[in-house]
């Protein structure tokens, strides 16, 4: 109104193309991230792994989530059924600075296509939860069992008909 200069962040402006399948995006995509020299990690989740998509026979497509190496949300692209509806959760997350843990921890109605967002976000934490480091710590802990965890010698051999 006053013609004051202001800066606009177009990276947070979402878009959707209503084709079959629909394509929707918010934030950085892979091409723009590479061009800008931004380091990123990519999480992908196919619609074929979503129960609602399977029930409706619409399994073509996937969701891609770009994260910084530290886990900050950079952008999301969805190509699949109802992508224009599904992108809204990611618009809120990118625009509002919502943490990926919030998206992963949200309870989604089952079975819905929106669960694909939860699974994509949860993939980041699954990698950490089931990492080799975690597995080795668990192996060590379960290997250090006390005498109470070891059956007495007479219980080790299963009874047979002759016993």
N, C-alpha and C positions, 0 to 999 in steps of 0.2 A: 504494500500500500504506500509506504514511504519511499520506495525504490532504494532501500538500503541493500547493500550487497550481502548475500548470504550463500553459504555453501550447502550443496545438496549432495547427499550420499546415495547415489543411484544403486549401489551394491545391495541395498536392503529393499529395493523395489521388486516385488515379485511379478511374475508373468505366467501365463498359461496359454497354450495353443490347443484349441479344441478339435483335435484330430482323433483318429482311431488307431492307436491309443492316444489319450491325452498326454501332453508333456507340460510339466510345470517346474518352475525354478525360483529360488531366492538365494541371494548371496553369491559367492564365488562358485564357478564351475571349474572343472579341470583345466580347460583351455585357457581361461582368464587367469587362473592361478599360476600356470606354467609361464604364461606371457609376462606376468608381473613378477616372476621369480619368487613366488610364495611357496614355501615348503608346506606340504600337506600330507595327510593320511586319508585313505579312502575306505569307507565302509559301504558295502553293497548288500542288499537283501532282495532276492527275487520274489515276485508275486506268487510264483509256484510254491513257495513255502508258507503261504497264508491260507488258512482254512476257509475263509469266506471266498477268496478268489477261486479256490479249488471247487467249492460248492456251486459257485456261479459259472464255472467253466471259463473264467477270464484270468488265465495264469500268465499271459504274456506281459512282460514288463519288469521293472525293478526300481528300487530307490537307491540313490547314491548320496552319501553324506560326506562332506569334506571337513576335515578337522585339522587344526594346527598340530604340530608334533606334540605339543603339551595337552591336547585334548579340547581346545577351544573350537566351538562351532564356527565354520567359515561359510558354509552354504549347503544347499540340498537341491537335488534334481530328482524328479519322479517322472517316469514314463510308464503309464499303465492306466487301467480303468480308474476313473474318478480322480485323476491326479490333481485336478483343479480344486477338489475338496480336501484332499489329503495334505496339500502343501501348507494349509493354514496353521497347523501345529508348528511347522518349521518356520513360518513367517514370524510367529510370536517368539520362538526361541532365538532366531537370528536378530530380530529387531530389539527384543527386550533383554538380550544378553543372558538368556536362560541357560543354565548349565546342562550338559548332556546327561548328567546323572538324574536331573529332574525329569527329562523326557523318558529315560530308561525306567525310572521308578514309578511313573504314572500308571495308574490302573486303567486299562482300556476295556471297553465292553467286548465280550466275546460272543460270537465270532464277528469281527468287523474288519474291513480293509485297513482301518486306522492302526490296527495292531502291527502293521508292517513298520511303522515309525518306531514303536517300542522295541521291536526286534533289531532294527538297524542300530539304534542307540545302544541297546544292550550288548551288541556284538563287540563294542569297544571294551566293555567291562569283562566280557567273557574271556577275551584274550588275556587280560591281566589275571583273572581268577584261575584260569587253567594254564598258566604259563609254566615253563619248565622249572622256574625257581619255586613256585608254589608247590608243584608236584614233588620236587626234591625235599622240601621242608616237610611235607606230609609223609613221604616215605621214611624220613628220619624219625619223625614223631611216632609213627606206627611201628617202626623197627625197635624202638626203645620201650618195649612193653615189659612190664614186671612179671614176677612169678604168678601173680593172680590171673594173668592172661594165658598162661601155659597150662594145658590140662595135665593132670597127674599121669604117670607112666601107664597105669592100668587102664585108663580111659582112652589112650591113644589108639589101641588096637580094637577095631570094631568086633563085637561078639559074632561068632559063627554058630552053625548048628551043633558043632562038636563041643563048643564052650558051654 
